[in-house]
């Protein structure tokens, strides 16, 4: 046993906290790695040994080790046992991935999508993959166990069962500093953004900075609320947050810029937080598909840098299905009441059965199992996309592929419109990169935003073939 | 295992907190007994069973049981296992009462309700009667049969399966002239009313007439939207609709005036429709408890008189449970697009699983069976209320009892406030009639609005006895 373990293991009894034993153990181990109490490469005791030491079941420890290995905190190698990963968790963050979000409300893309034979629009997961049986199993357990009051008029903030389950999940899987009291359940990202627009307007905020690339449906929602949306400059490293100025808030997809796909570098994350602290600004973090990170250590949520200055928004729309209409906000202390009131005024919105079912789905581990399986599946598709293009269209550069459900294909200058048109002609629905460019940004590279997560398995290979045919 | 355990056990993973496993388990159990989640006498699982369930060592559980027994929270008797002590701790209502409140935002009555031992607030059905097993059966059938696209970004108008099922049910059970294309699914009456407020404002409507008695949360929603709300005069036959004038719309509970309980006479219904046709006005029909009619033929919806001038609003909040957050609007042809757009802008709101489940619940006949059973049940309660008052407080007149889940008790002039206060003092939550009076209506009879549908069966007789004690 290493010294690093010896000093930590003795205190572990006191470290166990949070929701559930496995989660509590995982929190303690994660924190120990994060803080350096467990050094990179440090060897952990066997699951049997630790279980005996703590007086808990061996499976609880084994499960915790397995999940932390899946999250990239630990490594397990035949013969050398379980060790702390050499590059566990970036210094900027505490947890797992972040990624891409959908083209918001469907009206913008629904029409073409329905007509197209092949659909590679970004923003929707493979709907055929929704885990119906597991969902129904969770529904049975949740609705059987629910107290009667769960079926009554409930707290606009959302069911406590779901907020508690999310606080646990978001902290361990996404590095979010979350407490059930700080979470408000919403019916999707657009709903949460709308509530924030209302709150910002009430606070006399006039300007919200946005990236040079993003979703016009989100921009329109904010401008409809009377807000101006200056675009922040962008370079090869990402959004230049040091350019933040008098704006009252900034909307970011820091972990996986949508649609360009980069992760915001640590220094620019820090610059954004410094800006927020200095001027009392708010950062709206759209962490839309954070579960799907493929090639490197998880990129932690920006929120963990300063929970009092960052509004974290996430949903089940990519990880499970948009049709659930379930999302969540993790809020600074002084925003909880305002956001809850703004939501309650309109209506409570989210049905209790679906909220209770998602809570059970999370606490039972079914959510983690589903996400792990989908991650492998989407990663395989991404690899197939990259390989097919390398073979058939080597001149096309593919970027933003470290995470998420979409990739950006860089096209020869001046060809984007004709490629999108040719694709549509061949029954392939795909969006040009310029579609996502801020109106104040006059120029940008030609490209395609390819949602490789969208098709069902049966439709995927046909869609990929059609894409390869469509690119020059 | 008892229900009380089943309710609590499922959440126990979330409850464990504090330093150390045994202490955490003891805290969770103590809190569950204190809050009433584990009822006095409730049997706990064996230490072996719970240890396996939680994945912790058996001794940890056995020690916790032993200490809690020593502290007097639990009792251990040979043969009967470990149970919650009969007089372990006072209950702080966590049953149906905590969720009960008038059909409106909770903030208004939440506080008093939580403290009340007996809850007779109107507006909530018996939450213990929610048909969990039948609902889960419908969910299994609906989610198994659903097309993949049901889990995607869907039509803001609502799932077609549910709109089709409602068109059939509403025409059959409520005489509504409904077609799926005219129906928009909402998350409750308040949500539908809010959408209408938005549409009316866009149409430059300035005034919406309302009854002399109603719900201030609805009035506030409309005034917040910038609308003026003149009150229509009221006499013993109901609202005097012939007094309608320049207003652009009128909000009515024609089938069962809330809270007074009368059905609008045919000539006054006709007068309202004539007014709407003559001046292009709209009638907003709040059909909140139309299913529950006891002493005569159901009173059909006003909407059937002129589907192009009446906006029909209904929900599952009284017939099933408010927690479903599912309601519906049946709209004139020229309003469908406006209302759908207003809804879509904010978000789609209603989750597909709950929508699909309600559709199956309706088409399978389970909804009709449930409503028939509840109707008999609530009617019995009403009869018990009337009989108890006739025997114990013959001077109290009971009105508005032909339908619905509430009755109005007429009190001697000048006694309302003191009766409500005395009731609260005896742990009975009940609302005075004046609470529902329009601010422009200076005077009105003293009375109580008694929600006899609210308590669970186990709480009903105690609540009734408390009411009889409270009235003069």
HADDOCK unambig.tbl for C-alpha pairs under 7 A between the chains (distance, minus, plus):
assign (segid A and resid 13 and name CA) (segid B and resid 20 and name CA) 5.87 0.50 0.50
assign (segid A and resid 14 and name CA) (segid B and resid 19 and name CA) 5.46 0.50 0.50
assign (segid A and resid 14 and name CA) (segid B and resid 20 and name CA) 6.15 0.50 0.50
assign (segid A and resid 16 and name CA) (segid B and resid 19 and name CA) 6.59 0.50 0.50
assign (segid A and resid 16 and name CA) (segid B and resid 20 and name CA) 6.54 0.50 0.50
assign (segid A and resid 17 and name CA) (segid B and resid 17 and name CA) 5.34 0.50 0.50
assign (segid A and resid 17 and name CA) (segid B and resid 18 and name CA) 5.97 0.50 0.50
assign (segid A and resid 17 and name CA) (segid B and resid 19 and name CA) 6.65 0.50 0.50
assign (segid A and resid 18 and name CA) (segid B and resid 17 and name CA) 5.76 0.50 0.50
assign (segid A and resid 19 and name CA) (segid B and resid 13 and name CA) 6.30 0.50 0.50
assign (segid A and resid 19 and name CA) (segid B and resid 14 and name CA) 4.68 0.50 0.50
assign (segid A and resid 19 and name CA) (segid B and resid 15 and name CA) 6.62 0.50 0.50
assign (segid A and resid 19 and name CA) (segid B and resid 16 and name CA) 6.14 0.50 0.50
assign (segid A and resid 19 and name CA) (segid B and resid 17 and name CA) 6.63 0.50 0.50
assign (segid A and resid 20 and name CA) (segid B and resid 13 and name CA) 4.56 0.50 0.50
assign (segid A and resid 20 and name CA) (segid B and resid 14 and name CA) 5.61 0.50 0.50
assign (segid A and resid 20 and name CA) (segid B and resid 16 and name CA) 5.79 0.50 0.50
assign (segid A and resid 55 and name CA) (segid B and resid 56 and name CA) 6.94 0.50 0.50
assign (segid A and resid 55 and name CA) (segid B and resid 57 and name CA) 5.60 0.50 0.50
assign (segid A and resid 56 and name CA) (segid B and resid 55 and name CA) 6.59 0.50 0.50
assign (segid A and resid 56 and name CA) (segid B and resid 56 and name CA) 4.33 0.50 0.50
assign (segid A and resid 56 and name CA) (segid B and resid 57 and name CA) 5.06 0.50 0.50
assign (segid A and resid 57 and name CA) (segid B and resid 55 and name CA) 5.13 0.50 0.50
assign (segid A and resid 57 and name CA) (segid B and resid 56 and name CA) 5.10 0.50 0.50
assign (segid A and resid 57 and name CA) (segid B and resid 57 and name CA) 6.18 0.50 0.50
assign (segid A and resid 60 and name CA) (segid B and resid 55 and name CA) 6.31 0.50 0.50
assign (segid A and resid 106 and name CA) (segid B and resid 153 and name CA) 6.18 0.50 0.50
assign (segid A and resid 127 and name CA) (segid B and resid 148 and name CA) 5.54 0.50 0.50
assign (segid A and resid 127 and name CA) (segid B and resid 149 and name CA) 6.57 0.50 0.50
assign (segid A and resid 127 and name CA) (segid B and resid 151 and name CA) 6.05 0.50 0.50
assign (segid A and resid 127 and name CA) (segid B and resid 152 and name CA) 6.39 0.50 0.50
assign (segid A and resid 128 and name CA) (segid B and resid 148 and name CA) 5.32 0.50 0.50
assign (segid A and resid 132 and name CA) (segid B and resid 143 and name CA) 6.67 0.50 0.50
assign (segid A and resid 132 and name CA) (segid B and resid 144 and name CA) 6.96 0.50 0.50
assign (segid A and resid 136 and name CA) (segid B and resid 140 and name CA) 6.37 0.50 0.50
assign (segid A and resid 140 and name CA) (segid B and resid 136 and name CA) 6.39 0.50 0.50
assign (segid A and resid 143 and name CA) (segid B and resid 132 and name CA) 6.64 0.50 0.50
assign (segid A and resid 144 and name CA) (segid B and resid 132 and name CA) 6.97 0.50 0.50
assign (segid A and resid 145 and name CA) (segid B and resid 6 and name CA) 5.69 0.50 0.50
assign (segid A and resid 145 and name CA) (segid B and resid 7 and name CA) 4.23 0.50 0.50
assign (segid A and resid 145 and name CA) (segid B and resid 10 and name CA) 6.29 0.50 0.50
assign (segid A and resid 146 and name CA) (segid B and resid 7 and name CA) 5.91 0.50 0.50
assign (segid A and resid 147 and name CA) (segid B and resid 7 and name CA) 6.26 0.50 0.50
assign (segid A and resid 148 and name CA) (segid B and resid 95 and name CA) 6.21 0.50 0.50
assign (segid A and resid 148 and name CA) (segid B and resid 96 and name CA) 5.57 0.50 0.50
assign (segid A and resid 148 and name CA) (segid B and resid 127 and name CA) 5.53 0.50 0.50
assign (segid A and resid 148 and name CA) (segid B and resid 128 and name CA) 5.32 0.50 0.50
assign (segid A and resid 149 and name CA) (segid B and resid 95 and name CA) 5.92 0.50 0.50
assign (segid A and resid 149 and name CA) (segid B and resid 96 and name CA) 4.76 0.50 0.50
assign (segid A and resid 149 and name CA) (segid B and resid 98 and name CA) 6.35 0.50 0.50
assign (segid A and resid 149 and name CA) (segid B and resid 99 and name CA) 4.80 0.50 0.50
assign (segid A and resid 149 and name CA) (segid B and resid 127 and name CA) 6.58 0.50 0.50
assign (segid A and resid 150 and name CA) (segid B and resid 323 and name CA) 6.48 0.50 0.50
assign (segid A and resid 151 and name CA) (segid B and resid 127 and name CA) 6.05 0.50 0.50
assign (segid A and resid 151 and name CA) (segid B and resid 321 and name CA) 5.53 0.50 0.50
assign (segid A and resid 151 and name CA) (segid B and resid 322 and name CA) 6.15 0.50 0.50
assign (segid A and resid 151 and name CA) (segid B and resid 323 and name CA) 4.13 0.50 0.50
assign (segid A and resid 151 and name CA) (segid B and resid 324 and name CA) 6.86 0.50 0.50
assign (segid A and resid 152 and name CA) (segid B and resid 99 and name CA) 4.84 0.50 0.50
assign (segid A and resid 152 and name CA) (segid B and resid 100 and name CA) 6.28 0.50 0.50
assign (segid A and resid 152 and name CA) (segid B and resid 127 and name CA) 6.40 0.50 0.50
assign (segid A and resid 152 and name CA) (segid B and resid 321 and name CA) 6.20 0.50 0.50
assign (segid A and resid 152 and name CA) (segid B and resid 322 and name CA) 5.05 0.50 0.50
assign (segid A and resid 152 and name CA) (segid B and resid 323 and name CA) 4.74 0.50 0.50
assign (segid A and resid 153 and name CA) (segid B and resid 99 and name CA) 5.59 0.50 0.50
assign (segid A and resid 153 and name CA) (segid B and resid 100 and name CA) 6.66 0.50 0.50
assign (segid A and resid 153 and name CA) (segid B and resid 322 and name CA) 5.43 0.50 0.50
assign (segid A and resid 153 and name CA) (segid B and resid 323 and name CA) 5.60 0.50 0.50
assign (segid A and resid 154 and name CA) (segid B and resid 99 and name CA) 6.29 0.50 0.50
assign (segid A and resid 154 and name CA) (segid B and resid 323 and name CA) 6.71 0.50 0.50
assign (segid A and resid 187 and name CA) (segid B and resid 349 and name CA) 5.25 0.50 0.50
assign (segid A and resid 190 and name CA) (segid B and resid 346 and name CA) 6.85 0.50 0.50
assign (segid A and resid 190 and name CA) (segid B and resid 347 and name CA) 6.15 0.50 0.50
assign (segid A and resid 191 and name CA) (segid B and resid 346 and name CA) 5.82 0.50 0.50
assign (segid A and resid 191 and name CA) (segid B and resid 347 and name CA) 5.45 0.50 0.50
assign (segid A and resid 194 and name CA) (segid B and resid 346 and name CA) 6.68 0.50 0.50
assign (segid A and resid 321 and name CA) (segid B and resid 151 and name CA) 5.53 0.50 0.50
assign (segid A and resid 321 and name CA) (segid B and resid 152 and name CA) 6.19 0.50 0.50
assign (segid A and resid 322 and name CA) (segid B and resid 151 and name CA) 6.14 0.50 0.50
assign (segid A and resid 322 and name CA) (segid B and resid 152 and name CA) 5.02 0.50 0.50
assign (segid A and resid 322 and name CA) (segid B and resid 153 and name CA) 5.46 0.50 0.50
assign (segid A and resid 323 and name CA) (segid B and resid 150 and name CA) 6.46 0.50 0.50
assign (segid A and resid 323 and name CA) (segid B and resid 151 and name CA) 4.13 0.50 0.50
assign (segid A and resid 323 and name CA) (segid B and resid 152 and name CA) 4.71 0.50 0.50
assign (segid A and resid 323 and name CA) (segid B and resid 153 and name CA) 5.62 0.50 0.50
assign (segid A and resid 323 and name CA) (segid B and resid 154 and name CA) 6.68 0.50 0.50
assign (segid A and resid 323 and name CA) (segid B and resid 351 and name CA) 5.92 0.50 0.50
assign (segid A and resid 323 and name CA) (segid B and resid 352 and name CA) 5.27 0.50 0.50
assign (segid A and resid 324 and name CA) (segid B and resid 151 and name CA) 6.85 0.50 0.50
assign (segid A and resid 324 and name CA) (segid B and resid 351 and name CA) 4.58 0.50 0.50
assign (segid A and resid 324 and name CA) (segid B and resid 352 and name CA) 5.72 0.50 0.50
assign (segid A and resid 324 and name CA) (segid B and resid 353 and name CA) 6.82 0.50 0.50
assign (segid A and resid 325 and name CA) (segid B and resid 349 and name CA) 6.04 0.50 0.50
assign (segid A and resid 325 and name CA) (segid B and resid 350 and name CA) 6.57 0.50 0.50
assign (segid A and resid 325 and name CA) (segid B and resid 351 and name CA) 5.05 0.50 0.50
assign (segid A and resid 344 and name CA) (segid B and resid 105 and name CA) 6.71 0.50 0.50
assign (segid A and resid 346 and name CA) (segid B and resid 190 and name CA) 6.81 0.50 0.50
assign (segid A and resid 346 and name CA) (segid B and resid 191 and name CA) 5.81 0.50 0.50
assign (segid A and resid 346 and name CA) (segid B and resid 194 and name CA) 6.62 0.50 0.50
assign (segid A and resid 347 and name CA) (segid B and resid 190 and name CA) 6.10 0.50 0.50
assign (segid A and resid 347 and name CA) (segid B and resid 191 and name CA) 5.42 0.50 0.50
assign (segid A and resid 349 and name CA) (segid B and resid 187 and name CA) 5.26 0.50 0.50
assign (segid A and resid 349 and name CA) (segid B and resid 325 and name CA) 6.02 0.50 0.50
assign (segid A and resid 349 and name CA) (segid B and resid 349 and name CA) 5.90 0.50 0.50
assign (segid A and resid 349 and name CA) (segid B and resid 350 and name CA) 6.77 0.50 0.50
assign (segid A and resid 350 and name CA) (segid B and resid 325 and name CA) 6.52 0.50 0.50
assign (segid A and resid 350 and name CA) (segid B and resid 349 and name CA) 6.70 0.50 0.50
assign (segid A and resid 350 and name CA) (segid B and resid 350 and name CA) 6.50 0.50 0.50
assign (segid A and resid 351 and name CA) (segid B and resid 323 and name CA) 5.90 0.50 0.50
assign (segid A and resid 351 and name CA) (segid B and resid 324 and name CA) 4.56 0.50 0.50
assign (segid A and resid 351 and name CA) (segid B and resid 325 and name CA) 5.00 0.50 0.50
assign (segid A and resid 352 and name CA) (segid B and resid 323 and name CA) 5.21 0.50 0.50
assign (segid A and resid 352 and name CA) (segid B and resid 324 and name CA) 5.70 0.50 0.50
assign (segid A and resid 353 and name CA) (segid B and resid 324 and name CA) 6.79 0.50 0.50
assign (segid A and resid 354 and name CA) (segid B and resid 354 and name CA) 6.68 0.50 0.50
